[in-house]
Amino acid sequence: MRSVLSLIFLLCACSDSSDVLEQLPNSSIAGAPRDAMPETRLEARITRPVTIGEDGPRLDACGAMGQVVRVGPSGLALRAAPFTEAQEIGRLGEGSRAHVCTRSIDQRWLGVVVAPPPSQPDSGEAASGDVDCGVSGPVDRKQPYDGPCLSGWVSSASIRLVAG
């Protein structure tokens, strides 16, 4: 009797499973055609906002200032998320400074806020170095940065802390 039941279960378990992948939804984008979906998360345009206020409401929103070092003439890529394949949203030149606000869990990426470089005094325009990014003072709670300055993620290996 056991062998008969085993044989029945074995036959029931055997099915044409080649179409299973086509029947499964594509994670959060169920119903979309399979060929329109990226093969990996890294190919998608993923963004992760820089978080400010991680040190609490009594300290500055971004606790340190960093300077770009050892990047050469091409500069340091500022990315939309903390991984190499994330979209590049800007470049920081050697010696540029940025407010360091957060870091990735593996410590390989820093979430930064970058003030615009100062304009030339003879250009007749207001100095852009006067722009307040809103991270030099406390904020009420931990939150994504949504101020006027550029923010993103840089490799921690290319940032030297200079203050904070």
OpenMM code with the backbone's topology and positions (N, CA, C; nanometers):
from openmm import Vec3, app, unit

residues = "MET ARG SER VAL LEU SER LEU ILE PHE LEU LEU CYS ALA CYS SER ASP SER SER ASP VAL LEU GLU GLN LEU PRO ASN SER SER ILE ALA GLY ALA PRO ARG ASP ALA MET PRO GLU THR ARG LEU GLU ALA ARG ILE THR ARG PRO VAL THR ILE GLY GLU ASP GLY PRO ARG LEU ASP ALA CYS GLY ALA MET GLY GLN VAL VAL ARG VAL GLY PRO SER GLY LEU ALA LEU ARG ALA ALA PRO PHE THR GLU ALA GLN GLU ILE GLY ARG LEU GLY GLU GLY SER ARG ALA HIS VAL CYS THR ARG SER ILE ASP GLN ARG TRP LEU GLY VAL VAL VAL ALA PRO PRO PRO SER GLN PRO ASP SER GLY GLU ALA ALA SER GLY ASP VAL ASP CYS GLY VAL SER GLY PRO VAL ASP ARG LYS GLN PRO TYR ASP GLY PRO CYS LEU SER GLY TRP VAL SER SER ALA SER ILE ARG LEU VAL ALA GLY".split()
positions = [
    Vec3(0.0823, -0.1198, 0.0000),
    Vec3(0.0000, 0.0000, 0.0000),
    Vec3(0.0866, 0.1259, 0.0000),
    Vec3(0.1951, 0.1261, 0.0797),
    Vec3(0.2834, 0.2424, 0.0843),
    Vec3(0.3470, 0.2722, -0.0509),
    Vec3(0.3895, 0.1682, -0.1186),
    Vec3(0.4541, 0.1890, -0.2483),
    Vec3(0.3555, 0.2452, -0.3500),
    Vec3(0.2286, 0.2062, -0.3388),
    Vec3(0.1267, 0.2585, -0.4306),
    Vec3(0.1048, 0.4075, -0.4034),
    Vec3(0.0944, 0.4433, -0.2750),
    Vec3(0.0776, 0.5841, -0.2393),
    Vec3(0.1998, 0.6653, -0.2813),
    Vec3(0.3159, 0.6133, -0.2587),
    Vec3(0.4387, 0.6824, -0.2995),
    Vec3(0.4406, 0.7043, -0.4491),
    Vec3(0.4011, 0.6042, -0.5241),
    Vec3(0.3974, 0.6156, -0.6699),
    Vec3(0.2963, 0.7209, -0.7137),
    Vec3(0.1807, 0.7263, -0.6470),
    Vec3(0.0773, 0.8253, -0.6812),
    Vec3(0.1283, 0.9664, -0.6521),
    Vec3(0.1895, 0.9865, -0.5356),
    Vec3(0.2438, 1.1188, -0.5022),
    Vec3(0.3538, 1.1600, -0.5982),
    Vec3(0.4373, 1.0658, -0.6356),
    Vec3(0.5458, 1.0942, -0.7287),
    Vec3(0.4908, 1.1363, -0.8645),
    Vec3(0.3890, 1.0672, -0.9119),
    Vec3(0.3285, 1.1030, -1.0402),
    Vec3(0.2576, 1.2371, -1.0344),
    Vec3(0.1942, 1.2656, -0.9213),
    Vec3(0.1264, 1.3947, -0.9055),
    Vec3(0.2269, 1.5092, -0.9007),
    Vec3(0.3414, 1.4839, -0.8424),
    Vec3(0.4428, 1.5887, -0.8302),
    Vec3(0.5088, 1.6198, -0.9627),
    Vec3(0.5102, 1.5262, -1.0526),
    Vec3(0.5708, 1.5478, -1.1837),
    Vec3(0.4742, 1.6276, -1.2696),
    Vec3(0.5177, 1.7418, -1.3123),
    Vec3(0.4356, 1.8229, -1.4015),
    Vec3(0.5272, 1.9044, -1.4900),
    Vec3(0.4715, 1.9648, -1.5884),
    Vec3(0.5494, 2.0498, -1.6776),
    Vec3(0.5684, 2.1839, -1.6074),
    Vec3(0.6846, 2.2058, -1.5490),
    Vec3(0.7095, 2.3288, -1.4725),
    Vec3(0.7863, 2.4315, -1.5536),
    Vec3(0.8013, 2.4123, -1.6826),
    Vec3(0.8776, 2.5072, -1.7632),
    Vec3(0.8078, 2.6421, -1.7746),
    Vec3(0.6767, 2.6473, -1.7532),
    Vec3(0.6036, 2.7725, -1.7646),
    Vec3(0.5836, 2.8420, -1.6303),
    Vec3(0.6362, 2.7889, -1.5245),
    Vec3(0.6143, 2.8458, -1.3920),
    Vec3(0.6679, 2.9883, -1.3841),
    Vec3(0.7882, 3.0126, -1.4366),
    Vec3(0.8443, 3.1469, -1.4305),
    Vec3(0.7584, 3.2484, -1.5045),
    Vec3(0.6982, 3.2098, -1.6120),
    Vec3(0.6135, 3.3012, -1.6879),
    Vec3(0.4828, 3.3303, -1.6160),
    Vec3(0.4397, 3.2412, -1.5259),
    Vec3(0.3144, 3.2606, -1.4548),
    Vec3(0.3324, 3.3415, -1.3271),
    Vec3(0.4559, 3.3517, -1.2774),
    Vec3(0.4803, 3.4256, -1.1540),
    Vec3(0.4823, 3.5753, -1.1812),
    Vec3(0.4330, 3.6563, -1.0865),
    Vec3(0.4401, 3.8015, -1.1046),
    Vec3(0.5850, 3.8488, -1.0889),
    Vec3(0.6141, 3.9633, -1.1462),
    Vec3(0.7457, 4.0244, -1.1352),
    Vec3(0.7504, 4.1118, -1.0107),
    Vec3(0.7608, 4.0532, -0.8970),
    Vec3(0.7663, 4.1191, -0.7662),
    Vec3(0.6595, 4.2269, -0.7549),
    Vec3(0.6993, 4.3521, -0.7335),
    Vec3(0.6013, 4.4582, -0.7112),
    Vec3(0.5424, 4.5113, -0.8403),
    Vec3(0.5883, 4.4632, -0.9529),
    Vec3(0.5370, 4.5125, -1.0795),
    Vec3(0.4615, 4.4017, -1.1520),
    Vec3(0.3729, 4.3366, -1.0797),
    Vec3(0.2968, 4.2246, -1.1344),
    Vec3(0.2103, 4.2718, -1.2501),
    Vec3(0.1979, 4.1862, -1.3477),
    Vec3(0.1147, 4.2167, -1.4621),
    Vec3(0.1894, 4.2815, -1.5769),
    Vec3(0.3106, 4.3308, -1.5526),
    Vec3(0.3879, 4.3933, -1.6594),
    Vec3(0.4505, 4.2848, -1.7460),
    Vec3(0.4679, 4.3115, -1.8731),
    Vec3(0.5316, 4.2113, -1.9588),
    Vec3(0.6733, 4.1810, -1.9112),
    Vec3(0.7116, 4.0551, -1.9137),
    Vec3(0.8410, 4.0125, -1.8622),
    Vec3(0.9587, 4.0783, -1.9331),
    Vec3(0.9479, 4.0968, -2.0657),
    Vec3(1.0620, 4.1538, -2.1371),
    Vec3(1.0809, 4.3022, -2.1074),
    Vec3(0.9823, 4.3693, -2.0492),
    Vec3(0.9948, 4.5106, -2.0159),
    Vec3(1.0581, 4.5324, -1.8788),
    Vec3(1.0734, 4.4271, -1.8017),
    Vec3(1.1267, 4.4389, -1.6663),
    Vec3(1.2775, 4.4208, -1.6661),
    Vec3(1.3498, 4.4966, -1.5805),
    Vec3(1.4940, 4.4752, -1.5693),
    Vec3(1.5222, 4.3384, -1.5085),
    Vec3(1.6340, 4.2805, -1.5462),
    Vec3(1.6710, 4.1482, -1.4958),
    Vec3(1.7105, 4.1528, -1.3492),
    Vec3(1.7679, 4.2630, -1.3041),
    Vec3(1.8100, 4.2741, -1.1652),
    Vec3(1.7650, 4.4077, -1.1095),
    Vec3(1.7674, 4.4186, -0.9785),
    Vec3(1.7361, 4.5462, -0.9136),
    Vec3(1.8341, 4.6532, -0.9545),
    Vec3(1.9600, 4.6150, -0.9783),
    Vec3(2.0634, 4.7128, -1.0059),
    Vec3(2.0434, 4.7823, -1.1393),
    Vec3(1.9709, 4.7209, -1.2313),
    Vec3(1.9466, 4.7839, -1.3590),
    Vec3(1.8346, 4.8874, -1.3505),
    Vec3(1.7550, 4.8823, -1.2470),
    Vec3(1.6455, 4.9769, -1.2305),
    Vec3(1.7006, 5.1099, -1.1794),
    Vec3(1.6249, 5.2146, -1.1991),
    Vec3(1.6648, 5.3479, -1.1531),
    Vec3(1.6257, 5.3639, -1.0064),
    Vec3(1.7026, 5.3011, -0.9198),
    Vec3(1.6741, 5.3036, -0.7763),
    Vec3(1.7373, 5.4272, -0.7147),
    Vec3(1.6641, 5.4925, -0.6273),
    Vec3(1.7200, 5.6037, -0.5516),
    Vec3(1.6967, 5.5777, -0.4035),
    Vec3(1.7901, 5.6240, -0.3249),
    Vec3(1.7756, 5.6169, -0.1802),
    Vec3(1.8136, 5.7532, -0.1257),
    Vec3(1.7179, 5.8276, -0.0729),
    Vec3(1.7493, 5.9612, -0.0228),
    Vec3(1.8501, 5.9569, 0.0918),
    Vec3(1.9272, 6.0623, 0.1031),
    Vec3(2.0211, 6.0765, 0.2137),
    Vec3(1.9401, 6.1128, 0.3381),
    Vec3(1.9666, 6.0458, 0.4482),
    Vec3(1.8964, 6.0715, 0.5733),
    Vec3(1.9752, 6.1719, 0.6561),
    Vec3(1.9047, 6.2723, 0.7082),
    Vec3(1.9671, 6.3698, 0.7978),
    Vec3(1.9044, 6.3550, 0.9361),
    Vec3(1.9714, 6.4100, 1.0371),
    Vec3(1.9183, 6.4080, 1.1725),
    Vec3(1.9390, 6.2789, 1.2483),
    Vec3(2.0302, 6.1946, 1.2029),
    Vec3(2.0509, 6.0654, 1.2691),
    Vec3(2.1130, 6.0775, 1.4084),
    Vec3(2.1748, 6.1913, 1.4377),
    Vec3(2.2380, 6.2095, 1.5689),
    Vec3(2.1433, 6.2681, 1.6730),
    Vec3(2.0175, 6.2898, 1.6363),
    Vec3(1.9188, 6.3398, 1.7320),
    Vec3(1.8930, 6.4879, 1.7170),
    Vec3(1.7923, 6.5382, 1.7886),
    Vec3(1.7485, 6.6773, 1.7731),
    Vec3(1.8381, 6.7813, 1.8408),
    Vec3(1.9398, 6.7401, 1.9113),
    Vec3(2.0288, 6.8364, 1.9776),
    Vec3(2.1584, 6.8625, 1.9005),
    Vec3(2.1832, 6.7822, 1.7960),
    Vec3(2.3060, 6.7968, 1.7177),
    Vec3(2.2726, 6.8352, 1.5740),
    Vec3(2.3739, 6.8784, 1.5006),
    Vec3(2.3548, 6.9176, 1.3613),
    Vec3(2.2933, 6.8041, 1.2801),
    Vec3(2.2171, 6.8398, 1.1788),
    Vec3(2.1510, 6.7413, 1.0928),
    Vec3(2.2523, 6.6505, 1.0249),
    Vec3(2.3666, 6.7048, 0.9882),
    Vec3(2.4773, 6.6270, 0.9333),
    Vec3(2.5970, 6.6504, 1.0253),
    Vec3(2.6477, 6.5432, 1.0828),
    Vec3(2.7453, 6.5551, 1.1903),
    Vec3(2.8893, 6.5781, 1.1517),
    Vec3(2.9246, 6.5774, 1.0231),
    Vec3(3.0657, 6.5916, 0.9860),
    Vec3(3.0785, 6.6621, 0.8511),
    Vec3(3.1979, 6.7081, 0.8260),
    Vec3(3.2328, 6.7661, 0.6966),
    Vec3(3.3442, 6.6807, 0.6385),
    Vec3(3.3317, 6.6454, 0.5127),
    Vec3(3.4327, 6.5637, 0.4472),
    Vec3(3.4898, 6.6336, 0.3255),
    Vec3(3.6103, 6.5919, 0.2877),
    Vec3(3.6770, 6.6478, 0.1707),
    Vec3(3.7150, 6.5340, 0.0761),
    Vec3(3.6928, 6.5551, -0.0528),
    Vec3(3.7238, 6.4557, -0.1548),
    Vec3(3.8750, 6.4462, -0.1727),
    Vec3(3.9282, 6.3233, -0.1649),
    Vec3(4.0721, 6.3008, -0.1798),
    Vec3(4.0976, 6.1824, -0.2732),
    Vec3(4.2117, 6.1837, -0.3372),
    Vec3(4.2624, 6.0728, -0.4200),
    Vec3(4.1646, 6.0260, -0.5283),
    Vec3(4.1064, 6.1198, -0.6023),
    Vec3(4.0137, 6.0794, -0.7079),
    Vec3(4.0644, 6.1112, -0.8480),
    Vec3(4.1700, 6.1888, -0.8587),
    Vec3(4.2242, 6.2210, -0.9898),
    Vec3(4.1395, 6.3218, -1.0648),
    Vec3(4.1739, 6.3431, -1.1921),
    Vec3(4.1057, 6.4477, -1.2705),
    Vec3(3.9594, 6.4178, -1.3028),
    Vec3(3.9202, 6.2912, -1.3019),
    Vec3(3.7807, 6.2588, -1.3350),
    Vec3(3.6848, 6.2878, -1.2202),
    Vec3(3.7355, 6.3009, -1.0996),
    Vec3(3.6501, 6.3325, -0.9860),
    Vec3(3.5843, 6.2106, -0.9246),
    Vec3(3.4950, 6.2358, -0.8309),
    Vec3(3.4256, 6.1320, -0.7552),
    Vec3(3.2785, 6.1325, -0.7942),
    Vec3(3.2273, 6.0162, -0.8297),
    Vec3(3.0864, 6.0047, -0.8692),
    Vec3(2.9953, 6.0212, -0.7483),
    Vec3(2.8941, 6.1045, -0.7640),
    Vec3(2.7869, 6.1200, -0.6658),
    Vec3(2.6705, 6.0390, -0.7203),
    Vec3(2.6245, 5.9406, -0.6453),
    Vec3(2.5250, 5.8452, -0.6952),
    Vec3(2.3918, 5.8597, -0.6232),
    Vec3(2.2849, 5.8125, -0.6889),
    Vec3(2.1486, 5.8222, -0.6364),
    Vec3(2.1200, 5.7203, -0.5273),
    Vec3(2.2035, 5.6178, -0.5146),
    Vec3(2.1854, 5.5133, -0.4143),
    Vec3(2.3235, 5.4581, -0.3785),
    Vec3(2.3355, 5.3904, -0.2648),
    Vec3(2.4663, 5.3434, -0.2192),
    Vec3(2.5136, 5.2125, -0.2833),
    Vec3(2.5342, 5.2143, -0.4138),
    Vec3(2.5991, 5.1035, -0.4824),
    Vec3(2.6548, 5.1531, -0.6150),
    Vec3(2.7561, 5.0857, -0.6645),
    Vec3(2.8316, 5.1293, -0.7813),
    Vec3(2.7462, 5.1426, -0.9064),
    Vec3(2.6464, 5.0573, -0.9233),
    Vec3(2.5651, 5.0593, -1.0444),
    Vec3(2.4533, 5.1625, -1.0405),
    Vec3(2.4380, 5.2344, -0.9302),
    Vec3(2.3325, 5.3355, -0.9196),
    Vec3(2.3613, 5.4509, -1.0151),
    Vec3(2.2569, 5.5208, -1.0524),
    Vec3(2.2691, 5.6325, -1.1458),
    Vec3(2.3617, 5.7404, -1.0894),
    Vec3(2.4516, 5.7899, -1.1739),
    Vec3(2.5394, 5.9000, -1.1352),
    Vec3(2.4619, 6.0300, -1.1510),
    Vec3(2.4580, 6.1107, -1.0448),
    Vec3(2.3817, 6.2354, -1.0499),
    Vec3(2.4714, 6.3581, -1.0459),
    Vec3(2.6013, 6.3369, -1.0284),
    Vec3(2.6952, 6.4475, -1.0267),
    Vec3(2.8366, 6.3984, -1.0059),
    Vec3(2.9311, 6.4922, -1.0075),
    Vec3(3.0725, 6.4601, -0.9832),
    Vec3(3.1295, 6.5645, -0.8896),
    Vec3(3.2140, 6.5181, -0.7990),
    Vec3(3.2830, 6.6074, -0.7061),
    Vec3(3.4308, 6.6050, -0.7399),
    Vec3(3.4894, 6.7224, -0.7551),
    Vec3(3.6309, 6.7318, -0.7879),
    Vec3(3.7187, 6.7134, -0.6655),
    Vec3(3.8450, 6.6892, -0.6901),
    Vec3(3.9456, 6.6767, -0.5836),
    Vec3(3.9395, 6.8012, -0.4948),
    Vec3(3.9330, 6.7805, -0.3647),
    Vec3(3.9296, 6.8914, -0.2692),
    Vec3(3.7907, 6.9449, -0.2384),
    Vec3(3.6889, 6.9013, -0.3114),
    Vec3(3.5513, 6.9463, -0.2835),
    Vec3(3.5116, 6.9036, -0.1432),
    Vec3(3.4241, 6.9818, -0.0838),
    Vec3(3.3753, 6.9491, 0.0504),
    Vec3(3.2275, 6.9153, 0.0462),
    Vec3(3.1878, 6.8285, 0.1386),
    Vec3(3.0477, 6.7862, 0.1471),
    Vec3(3.0132, 6.7580, 0.2923),
    Vec3(2.8896, 6.7858, 0.3285),
    Vec3(2.8394, 6.7511, 0.4616),
    Vec3(2.8133, 6.6011, 0.4633),
    Vec3(2.8714, 6.5306, 0.5582),
    Vec3(2.8504, 6.3863, 0.5715),
    Vec3(2.7364, 6.3657, 0.6703),
    Vec3(2.6276, 6.3051, 0.6206),
    Vec3(2.5059, 6.2938, 0.7004),
    Vec3(2.4756, 6.1529, 0.7486),
    Vec3(2.5117, 6.0534, 0.6702),
    Vec3(2.4796, 5.9149, 0.7033),
    Vec3(2.5783, 5.8234, 0.6328),
    Vec3(2.5684, 5.6957, 0.6604),
    Vec3(2.6538, 5.5966, 0.5925),
    Vec3(2.5748, 5.4698, 0.5717),
    Vec3(2.6213, 5.3900, 0.4761),
    Vec3(2.5555, 5.2627, 0.4492),
    Vec3(2.5910, 5.1634, 0.5606),
    Vec3(2.5151, 5.0576, 0.5711),
    Vec3(2.5379, 4.9579, 0.6757),
    Vec3(2.6771, 4.8973, 0.6656),
    Vec3(2.7238, 4.8742, 0.5422),
    Vec3(2.8564, 4.8140, 0.5250),
    Vec3(2.9703, 4.9163, 0.5316),
    Vec3(2.9393, 5.0429, 0.5567),
    Vec3(3.0366, 5.1512, 0.5743),
    Vec3(3.1106, 5.1891, 0.4454),
    Vec3(3.0686, 5.1362, 0.3313),
    Vec3(3.1383, 5.1641, 0.2056),
    Vec3(3.0887, 5.2906, 0.1375),
    Vec3(2.9733, 5.3423, 0.1787),
    Vec3(2.9131, 5.4588, 0.1155),
    Vec3(2.8745, 5.5626, 0.2199),
    Vec3(2.8919, 5.6884, 0.1840),
    Vec3(2.8511, 5.7987, 0.2701),
    Vec3(2.7408, 5.8770, 0.2012),
    Vec3(2.6371, 5.9084, 0.2770),
    Vec3(2.5305, 5.9953, 0.2268),
    Vec3(2.5714, 6.1387, 0.2545),
    Vec3(2.5814, 6.2198, 0.1496),
    Vec3(2.6338, 6.3557, 0.1640),
    Vec3(2.5387, 6.4593, 0.1063),
    Vec3(2.5548, 6.5818, 0.1541),
    Vec3(2.4866, 6.6988, 0.0991),
    Vec3(2.5969, 6.7931, 0.0539),
    Vec3(2.5881, 6.8374, -0.0709),
    Vec3(2.6942, 6.9180, -0.1311),
    Vec3(2.6433, 7.0588, -0.1574),
    Vec3(2.7089, 7.1563, -0.0951),
    Vec3(2.6757, 7.2961, -0.1216),
    Vec3(2.7330, 7.3343, -0.2574),
    Vec3(2.6655, 7.4228, -0.3311),
    Vec3(2.7212, 7.4654, -0.4594),
    Vec3(2.8540, 7.5380, -0.4376),
    Vec3(2.9460, 7.5273, -0.5339),
    Vec3(3.0745, 7.5959, -0.5175),
    Vec3(3.0543, 7.7475, -0.5190),
    Vec3(3.1402, 7.8198, -0.4497),
    Vec3(3.1255, 7.9665, -0.4503),
    Vec3(3.1459, 8.0222, -0.5915),
    Vec3(3.0654, 8.1211, -0.6260),
    Vec3(3.0806, 8.1838, -0.7571),
    Vec3(3.1957, 8.2840, -0.7507),
    Vec3(3.2424, 8.3231, -0.8673),
    Vec3(3.3535, 8.4187, -0.8756),
    Vec3(3.3057, 8.5562, -0.8293),
    Vec3(3.3849, 8.6271, -0.7496),
    Vec3(3.3400, 8.7559, -0.6966),
    Vec3(3.3153, 8.8605, -0.8049),
    Vec3(3.3800, 8.8484, -0.9202),
    Vec3(3.3633, 8.9498, -1.0244),
    Vec3(3.2479, 8.9193, -1.1200),
    Vec3(3.1711, 8.8157, -1.0938),
    Vec3(3.0628, 8.7787, -1.1847),
    Vec3(2.9379, 8.8640, -1.1661),
    Vec3(2.9308, 8.9411, -1.0592),
    Vec3(2.8156, 9.0263, -1.0361),
    Vec3(2.6984, 8.9544, -0.9734),
    Vec3(2.7071, 8.8236, -0.9558),
    Vec3(2.5983, 8.7467, -0.8954),
    Vec3(2.6244, 8.7298, -0.7464),
    Vec3(2.5202, 8.6999, -0.6724),
    Vec3(2.5368, 8.6702, -0.5304),
    Vec3(2.6197, 8.5434, -0.5176),
    Vec3(2.7048, 8.5392, -0.4199),
    Vec3(2.7908, 8.4218, -0.4001),
    Vec3(2.7048, 8.3019, -0.3636),
    Vec3(2.7201, 8.1919, -0.4384),
    Vec3(2.6401, 8.0726, -0.4096),
    Vec3(2.6907, 8.0017, -0.2859),
    Vec3(2.8085, 8.0388, -0.2366),
    Vec3(2.8582, 7.9845, -0.1113),
    Vec3(2.7696, 8.0258, 0.0049),
    Vec3(2.6842, 8.1269, -0.0189),
    Vec3(2.5923, 8.1740, 0.0842),
    Vec3(2.4676, 8.0872, 0.0952),
    Vec3(2.4509, 7.9882, 0.0076),
    Vec3(2.3342, 7.9011, 0.0113),
    Vec3(2.3393, 7.8172, 0.1383),
    Vec3(2.2300, 7.8201, 0.2134),
    Vec3(2.2200, 7.7390, 0.3344),
    Vec3(2.1527, 7.6073, 0.2980),
    Vec3(2.2263, 7.4987, 0.3094),
    Vec3(2.1715, 7.3670, 0.2755),
    Vec3(2.0776, 7.3142, 0.3834),
    Vec3(2.0766, 7.3789, 0.4999),
    Vec3(1.9861, 7.3373, 0.6069),
    Vec3(2.0330, 7.2173, 0.6874),
    Vec3(2.1642, 7.1896, 0.6855),
    Vec3(2.2149, 7.0735, 0.7581),
    Vec3(2.3173, 7.1104, 0.8652),
    Vec3(2.3439, 7.2405, 0.8822),
    Vec3(2.4427, 7.2838, 0.9811),
    Vec3(2.3824, 7.3065, 1.1183),
    Vec3(2.2532, 7.2890, 1.1310),
    Vec3(2.1856, 7.3013, 1.2591),
    Vec3(2.1001, 7.1777, 1.2835),
    Vec3(2.0384, 7.1699, 1.4008),
    Vec3(1.9552, 7.0530, 1.4326),
    Vec3(1.8255, 7.0485, 1.3522),
    Vec3(1.7721, 6.9276, 1.3365),
    Vec3(1.6377, 6.9070, 1.2821),
    Vec3(1.5597, 6.8275, 1.3867),
    Vec3(1.4281, 6.8376, 1.3824),
    Vec3(1.3438, 6.7749, 1.4844),
    Vec3(1.3553, 6.6232, 1.4907),
    Vec3(1.3693, 6.5615, 1.3737),
    Vec3(1.3689, 6.4156, 1.3680),
    Vec3(1.4523, 6.3677, 1.2502),
    Vec3(1.4821, 6.2405, 1.2517),
    Vec3(1.5504, 6.1764, 1.1394),
    Vec3(1.4574, 6.1803, 1.0189),
    Vec3(1.5090, 6.2240, 0.9022),
    Vec3(1.4247, 6.2416, 0.7852),
    Vec3(1.5082, 6.2439, 0.6572),
    Vec3(1.4457, 6.2175, 0.5427),
    Vec3(1.5183, 6.2286, 0.4156),
    Vec3(1.5494, 6.3761, 0.3878),
    Vec3(1.6661, 6.4021, 0.3312),
    Vec3(1.7035, 6.5391, 0.2966),
    Vec3(1.6218, 6.5848, 0.1768),
    Vec3(1.5626, 6.7034, 0.1883),
    Vec3(1.4871, 6.7591, 0.0760),
    Vec3(1.5150, 6.9081, 0.0600),
    Vec3(1.6341, 6.9496, 0.0948),
    Vec3(1.6719, 7.0903, 0.0874),
    Vec3(1.7168, 7.1333, -0.0510),
    Vec3(1.7714, 7.2545, -0.0591),
    Vec3(1.8064, 7.3140, -0.1881),
    Vec3(1.9376, 7.2642, -0.2498),
    Vec3(2.0159, 7.1911, -0.1759),
    Vec3(2.1471, 7.1480, -0.2246),
    Vec3(2.1423, 7.0057, -0.2804),
    Vec3(2.2401, 6.9738, -0.3609),
    Vec3(2.2525, 6.8409, -0.4198),
    Vec3(2.2891, 6.7407, -0.3102),
    Vec3(2.2263, 6.6233, -0.3124),
    Vec3(2.2593, 6.5198, -0.2152),
    Vec3(2.2682, 6.3860, -0.2861),
    Vec3(2.3471, 6.2949, -0.2292),
    Vec3(2.3629, 6.1625, -0.2881),
    Vec3(2.4644, 6.0814, -0.2107),
    Vec3(2.5161, 5.9777, -0.2755),
    Vec3(2.6041, 5.8808, -0.2107),
    Vec3(2.7397, 5.8774, -0.2790),
    Vec3(2.8465, 5.8755, -0.1984),
    Vec3(2.9830, 5.8678, -0.2496),
    Vec3(3.0575, 5.7545, -0.1797),
    Vec3(3.1614, 5.7068, -0.2441),
    Vec3(3.2444, 5.6020, -0.1855),
    Vec3(3.3178, 5.6581, -0.0632),
    Vec3(3.3079, 5.5905, 0.0486),
    Vec3(3.3729, 5.6386, 0.1712),
    Vec3(3.5250, 5.6374, 0.1601),
    Vec3(3.5812, 5.5564, 0.0706),
    Vec3(3.7258, 5.5493, 0.0529),
    Vec3(3.7833, 5.6788, -0.0022),
    Vec3(3.7010, 5.7629, -0.0626),
    Vec3(3.7494, 5.8864, -0.1251),
    Vec3(3.7125, 6.0113, -0.0461),
    Vec3(3.6686, 5.9946, 0.0775),
    Vec3(3.6328, 6.1088, 0.1623),
    Vec3(3.7184, 6.1076, 0.2876),
    Vec3(3.7815, 6.2206, 0.3159),
    Vec3(3.8572, 6.2367, 0.4411),
    Vec3(3.7779, 6.3330, 0.5283),
    Vec3(3.7496, 6.2915, 0.6505),
    Vec3(3.6748, 6.3780, 0.7415),
    Vec3(3.7649, 6.4936, 0.7840),
    Vec3(3.7117, 6.6171, 0.7758),
    Vec3(3.7904, 6.7347, 0.8117),
    Vec3(3.7290, 6.8103, 0.9284),
    Vec3(3.6053, 6.7818, 0.9638),
    Vec3(3.5399, 6.8459, 1.0788),
    Vec3(3.4260, 6.7562, 1.1257),
    Vec3(3.3986, 6.7665, 1.2562),
    Vec3(3.2830, 6.6956, 1.3098),
    Vec3(3.3105, 6.5722, 1.3810),
] * unit.nanometer
topology = app.Topology()
chain = topology.addChain("A")
for resn in residues:
    res = topology.addResidue(resn, chain)
    for name in ("N", "CA", "C"):
        topology.addAtom(name, app.Element.getBySymbol(name[0]), res)
